[in-house]
Amino acid sequence: MKAYQLGAQTGLSSLTPVTRPDPVAGPGEAVLKVRYVSLNNRDLQILEGRYGAKKPEDRVPFSEGIGEVVALGEGATGIAVGDRAVLSHFIAWGDGPFDMRYFGADVGITQDGWMAEYLKVPASALVRVPESLADEQAAALAAATLTAWHAVAEVGQVKAGDLVVALGTGGVAMAALQIAKANGAFVAITSSSDEKLEQARKAGADFTVNYSKNPDWAAELMKQTGGRGADIVVETGGQHTLPQSINACAVNARIVIVGAGSADGPLPNYGAIIGKNLVIKGIAAGSRGMLVRLLRAMEANPFSPMVDRVFGFDEAVAACEYLKSGSHLGKVLIRVS
């Protein structure tokens, strides 16, 4: 099969095309014929050697995609040949609270990922994709959209009338917008691009703030909302944006920290965390159970990930470069088959 491997992890150009034997399903395993791969920021960090220790150079990267089940090993249940399927990249996390041990079985990190014509995984980790979802929509579900679901629905406990603030216009933020709106909430989006903010408004955002023009974007948001403040903040920026996120909160708000963001700097606004009784919770993607609940919600109240651009299999490096440029609104995909 055709595949890519991480290589030296000195930059995006380290991504190296290779040819490998097709995987064979062992006991309890499934082999997927990969249709689409969806890119995430951590994929770029890995290629640049900025995501923990360097991985084996022959590791097949990327943690999100969709495929068709083409083979099942002995004892594999819960899925059938011919089903389209996705899976959380933490393949051992079935449901319930997160545990550090789940980092030990992470698709694209500790084992081969989606950037190949075929992917072998435990059949028990797979979730069948409903017929109502197209491949391109489903490809971007199991990392960014699942993370947004975890943040807004599972931790944030969103309800109708809440104000949800999502930072930026990447895959997590735009998924958070859709999930919040599907639950009857108001949504505010921040960006440095007026063009992207206009697209966010067309996608349903009720409030938008250009933080380049309004460096104190929390104050501007409070002005726009009549001082009500956010009930849920999907915080993707890290410590440099966390002070503003805290200032943008109403009492009893929930700030959900997503991704590594900018990890440098001392913890800010400590007194406000206590004074406002905030819950600030770091999360790591989501479980299989969360993915099942997300798909049920999408069937009941249809929405789907926003896809910005689709690249060909031979354009994998160009796809990574486009994601790093920040020009995208929503998800960047690679078509495999």
C-alpha positions in Angstrom: 0.0 0.0 0.0 1.0 3.6 -0.4 1.6 5.5 2.9 3.5 8.3 4.4 5.8 8.2 7.4 7.0 11.0 9.8 10.7 10.9 8.9 13.1 13.1 10.8 10.4 15.4 12.2 12.4 18.6 11.5 9.6 20.3 9.6 6.6 19.6 7.4 8.8 18.4 4.6 9.8 15.5 6.8 6.6 13.8 5.7 7.9 11.0 3.4 6.0 8.8 0.9 6.7 5.1 1.2 5.3 1.7 0.1 4.4 -0.9 2.7 2.7 -4.3 2.9 -1.0 -4.2 3.3 -2.0 -4.8 6.9 -3.7 -8.1 7.9 -6.4 -8.2 10.5 -5.5 -10.3 13.6 -7.9 -11.5 16.3 -10.3 -8.8 17.3 -8.9 -6.4 14.7 -10.4 -4.6 11.6 -8.7 -3.3 8.5 -10.1 -0.1 7.0 -9.6 1.1 3.4 -9.0 4.8 4.1 -11.2 7.2 2.2 -10.2 10.6 3.7 -7.7 11.9 6.3 -8.5 15.0 8.3 -5.6 17.2 9.5 -5.2 18.7 13.0 -2.7 21.1 14.5 -1.0 18.4 16.6 -0.1 16.7 13.3 2.0 19.7 12.4 3.6 19.9 15.8 4.6 16.3 15.5 6.2 16.8 12.1 8.1 19.8 13.5 9.3 17.8 16.5 7.3 20.0 19.0 4.9 17.4 20.4 6.8 15.6 23.2 9.7 13.3 22.3 10.2 12.5 18.6 8.3 9.5 17.4 9.8 6.6 15.4 10.7 7.9 11.9 8.7 5.1 10.3 5.5 5.9 12.1 2.5 6.5 9.8 1.0 9.9 11.1 -2.3 11.6 11.5 -5.1 10.8 13.9 -8.4 11.4 12.2 -10.2 10.1 9.1 -12.9 7.8 7.7 -12.6 4.4 6.1 -14.5 1.4 4.9 -14.1 -1.9 6.8 -12.6 -4.4 4.3 -11.5 -7.2 6.7 -12.2 -8.5 10.2 -10.1 -10.8 12.3 -11.3 -13.7 14.3 -13.6 -12.6 17.2 -14.1 -9.1 15.9 -17.6 -7.9 16.6 -19.8 -4.7 16.6 -18.9 -3.8 13.0 -19.3 -5.4 9.6 -17.3 -5.6 6.3 -18.6 -2.8 4.1 -19.4 -0.4 7.0 -18.0 3.1 7.0 -16.4 3.8 10.3 -14.5 6.3 12.4 -12.8 6.1 15.8 -11.4 8.3 18.6 -7.6 8.4 18.3 -7.4 7.3 22.0 -8.5 3.8 21.0 -8.6 2.3 24.5 -10.9 5.0 25.9 -14.3 3.4 25.7 -16.2 5.8 28.0 -16.0 7.4 31.4 -13.3 9.6 32.9 -10.0 10.1 31.1 -7.0 8.1 32.4 -3.3 8.8 31.7 -2.9 5.2 30.3 -5.0 6.2 27.2 -2.0 8.1 26.0 -0.3 4.7 25.5 -2.7 3.8 22.6 -2.9 6.9 20.4 -3.4 6.6 16.7 -0.8 8.4 14.7 1.4 8.8 17.9 2.1 5.5 19.6 0.9 3.4 16.6 0.4 3.9 12.9 -2.2 6.5 11.9 -4.5 7.3 8.9 -2.0 8.6 6.3 -2.0 5.4 4.3 -4.3 3.4 2.0 -5.2 1.0 4.8 -5.4 1.3 8.6 -5.6 -1.6 11.1 -7.2 -1.0 14.5 -9.2 -2.9 17.2 -12.7 -3.5 15.9 -14.1 -2.6 19.3 -12.9 1.0 18.8 -14.8 1.6 15.6 -18.1 3.5 15.4 -20.3 3.0 12.3 -21.0 6.2 10.3 -24.7 6.8 9.6 -25.8 6.8 5.9 -26.9 10.4 6.3 -23.3 11.7 6.6 -21.1 12.0 3.5 -17.5 10.8 3.7 -16.1 14.4 3.8 -18.4 15.3 6.7 -17.6 12.2 8.7 -13.8 12.4 8.1 -13.5 15.4 10.4 -15.6 14.0 13.3 -13.4 12.0 15.6 -10.8 14.5 16.7 -11.7 18.2 16.3 -15.5 17.8 16.3 -15.4 15.2 19.1 -13.1 17.6 21.1 -15.7 20.4 20.6 -18.5 18.0 21.7 -16.5 17.1 24.8 -15.9 20.8 25.6 -19.4 22.2 24.9 -21.7 19.3 25.7 -19.9 16.9 28.1 -17.9 19.4 30.2 -19.7 22.7 29.4 -23.2 21.1 29.9 -24.6 23.6 27.3 -28.2 24.4 27.5 -30.5 26.7 25.5 -29.8 30.4 26.0 -26.2 29.9 27.2 -23.5 32.1 25.6 -20.6 30.0 24.2 -17.4 31.7 23.2 -15.0 29.9 20.8 -11.6 31.3 20.1 -10.5 31.4 16.4 -12.0 29.8 13.4 -10.3 26.4 13.2 -11.9 23.0 13.3 -12.6 22.9 17.0 -14.0 26.4 17.2 -16.3 26.0 14.2 -17.5 22.6 15.5 -18.2 24.3 18.8 -20.3 26.9 17.0 -22.4 24.2 15.3 -22.8 22.1 18.5 -23.8 25.1 20.6 -26.3 26.4 18.0 -27.8 22.9 17.7 -28.5 23.1 21.5 -30.1 26.5 21.3 -27.2 28.5 22.6 -25.8 31.9 21.5 -22.2 31.9 20.1 -19.4 34.4 20.0 -16.3 33.9 17.8 -13.0 35.7 17.9 -10.6 36.1 15.0 -8.0 38.5 13.6 -9.8 38.3 10.1 -12.9 40.3 9.3 -13.5 38.0 6.3 -13.4 34.9 8.6 -15.7 36.6 11.1 -18.2 37.3 8.3 -18.2 33.6 7.4 -18.6 32.7 11.0 -21.7 35.0 11.2 -23.1 33.2 8.1 -22.5 29.9 9.9 -24.6 31.1 12.8 -22.4 33.2 15.1 -24.4 35.7 17.1 -21.4 37.9 18.1 -18.0 38.4 16.6 -14.9 40.2 17.8 -11.7 41.1 15.8 -9.0 40.8 18.4 -6.5 42.7 16.2 -8.8 45.7 16.2 -10.0 45.1 19.8 -7.0 43.9 21.8 -9.2 43.9 24.9 -11.6 41.6 23.1 -13.3 40.5 26.4 -14.4 44.1 27.1 -15.7 44.4 23.5 -17.6 41.1 23.9 -19.1 42.3 27.2 -20.2 45.5 25.4 -21.8 43.6 22.6 -23.7 41.3 25.0 -24.8 44.0 27.4 -22.4 42.7 30.1 -23.8 39.2 30.4 -20.5 37.3 29.9 -19.9 33.8 28.6 -21.2 30.7 30.2 -18.8 28.4 28.3 -15.4 29.3 26.8 -13.7 26.9 24.4 -10.2 28.1 25.1 -7.8 27.1 22.3 -5.1 29.9 22.6 -3.3 28.9 25.8 -2.0 31.0 28.6 -1.7 34.2 26.5 -5.4 34.2 25.8 -6.6 32.7 29.1 -6.6 36.1 31.0 -9.1 37.5 28.4 -11.1 34.3 28.5 -11.5 34.7 32.3 -12.5 38.3 32.0 -15.1 37.4 29.4 -16.8 34.9 31.8 -20.1 35.2 33.7 -20.3 33.8 37.2 -20.3 30.0 37.3 -18.9 29.8 33.8 -16.9 26.9 32.5 -13.6 27.4 30.7 -12.5 24.3 28.8 -8.9 24.3 27.7 -8.4 22.6 24.4 -5.0 21.6 22.8 -1.6 22.7 23.8 -2.0 26.3 22.6 0.7 28.5 24.0 1.9 26.8 27.1 4.5 29.4 28.2 3.9 32.0 30.9 2.7 32.0 34.5 -0.9 31.1 35.3 -2.8 34.4 35.2 -5.8 35.8 37.0 -5.7 33.2 39.7 -7.9 35.3 42.0 -10.6 35.6 39.4 -10.7 31.8 39.0 -11.7 31.6 42.6 -13.8 34.7 42.7 -15.9 33.6 39.8 -16.1 30.0 40.8 -14.8 29.0 37.4 -14.2 25.4 36.3 -11.1 25.4 34.1 -10.6 21.9 32.7 -8.0 20.6 30.3 -9.4 17.9 28.0 -7.8 15.3 25.7 -10.1 14.7 22.6 -12.8 12.2 23.7 -14.0 8.7 24.2 -15.8 6.2 22.0 -18.9 6.7 24.1 -18.8 10.5 23.4 -18.4 9.8 19.7 -21.5 7.6 19.8 -23.5 10.4 21.5 -22.2 13.0 19.1 -23.3 10.9 16.1 -26.7 10.4 17.6 -27.0 14.2 18.1 -26.1 14.8 14.5 -28.8 12.4 13.4 -31.4 14.1 15.6 -30.4 17.7 14.7 -28.4 17.6 11.5 -25.1 19.5 11.3 -21.7 18.5 10.0 -18.1 19.7 10.1 -17.1 22.7 8.0 -14.6 21.6 5.3 -12.4 24.3 3.9 -10.4 22.4 1.3 -9.6 18.9 0.1 -6.1 17.9 -1.2 -5.1 14.8 -3.1 -3.0 12.0 -1.6 0.1 13.2 -3.3 -0.4 16.7 -2.0 0.0 15.8 1.7 2.8 18.2 2.4 1.0 21.0 0.6 -2.1 20.2 2.8 0.0 20.6 6.0 1.5 23.8 4.7 -2.0 25.2 4.0 -3.2 24.3 7.5 -0.1 25.9 9.1 -0.8 29.1 7.0 -3.9 29.7 9.0 -5.9 30.5 5.9 -8.5 27.8 6.5 -11.9 28.1 8.0 -12.9 24.7 9.3 -11.2 21.5 8.3 -8.5 20.5 5.8 -8.8 17.1 4.3 -6.7 14.7 2.2 -8.6 12.4 -0.2 -7.0 8.9 -0.1 -9.4 6.7 -2.1 
